[in-house]
Amino acid sequence: MKGLLLRLSGLDADAESAVRVIGFFDRLITERAGLDALVRSTAELAGCQVGLHAPGQGLSLRADAGGGVTAGPRPARAAVRSLEGGVEVWVAREGAPAPLDDMLLERFAIAAAVLLEHSSVPLPELGDPALVELVLSEAVGTAERSRALHLLGIGTTTPLRVLATTGDMAGRSAMLGDVRAVLSTKVPDLAGGFGERVGIGVLLPAIDAAKSWQAARTALRYTSDSEPVVWWERLGGLALLAEQLDHADIAALPDVRALDGLATEPDMITALDALCVTGSVRQAAAALHRHHSTMTARLARAESALGFELDSASGRFRLHLALMLRRLRDSSG
C-alpha cells in the first residue's frame, strides 16, 4: 500500500481513483480503527509524513511512510485541514502536492472526527495510578499514552525520567509488581540517604517513558546497601550485560563463586561493597563504623579467597565488577 496515492495520481486523478481513496478511509471507519492505525495507514497511503493534532485530548500524533507512530508537532510546510475543537489533520509532502492530496486531507479529517469519538475509551480519574501504568505500558498505542500523559498534566515532549524504587516516594507513581514506578521531571535530592533502593532511568521525552522505565529497572538491579542509588547512564557496559547474561552465566564466573563463599561470613560483602564505593580501607571502615585494623584483616581474608589484591585500582575494579554481576544475578530481573 505504501505510496498508493502517488501511483493513483500518476495514472489519473479521476473519479475511480478518488473512490478508492474514499473506500480506504471508509474501511478504517467501519472497522473502528484506533487513532494510531489511522495515522500510520494514512502515512503509508500518502507516502509521506502525516499527523493528527487534538489538543483537547492531549494528542499530537505523526507518522512517516513505513514508520511507527510518534508524538510531535506538525512541520511548517504541512497542508492542514481543521476540524471543530482545535483538531487538525495534516500532510507534509516534499515538493509539489499530489493531485489527490485534497481528497486525502478531506477523508483523513472525516475519519479522524469519527474515530476520535469512537476512541474515547474511559481512562482512569486524574491522578489515578492506572494512568502511570498506561504511560509505562509497552502494550498501548501512542494515542492512549498521550491521553494518559495529558490527564497527568505532562506534555508528550516534556523531558522525563522514570524512577524504580523499593520504597515510597512522592509524585506521580504506581506499584508495578513489587517495584514502585515514579514519573519525575526533576529527580529528587537523594544525596542525604533515601533509605531505600532507587534505579534512575534515562532522560527521554515523556512519550518514551516506557524506555526510561526499562532502564530504571535495570539500574535498580545493580543497587545495594552501599550503593542504594544507581543511574542508568552511569552503568556503561553493565547495562548491556544485564540484557546479555543470564543467572547461570554469572554464577559460573570464578570471581562470583569466590564472593558466594565469602558471603557466608557476616558483613563481608557489605565491607567489600564499602571498599569499592569509598576507594580506601580507612574510609570504608569509617562508613561501616568499624576499626581500621578490623577492616584490614577482613580484606586480607577476602584477597586470599579471591586470588587478587584489593589495594590497587585494577583490583578494586575487578572486585566491583564481580560484586555488580552478583547483584545482577540475585535480582529478580
Disulfide bonds with the S-S distance in Angstrom:
none
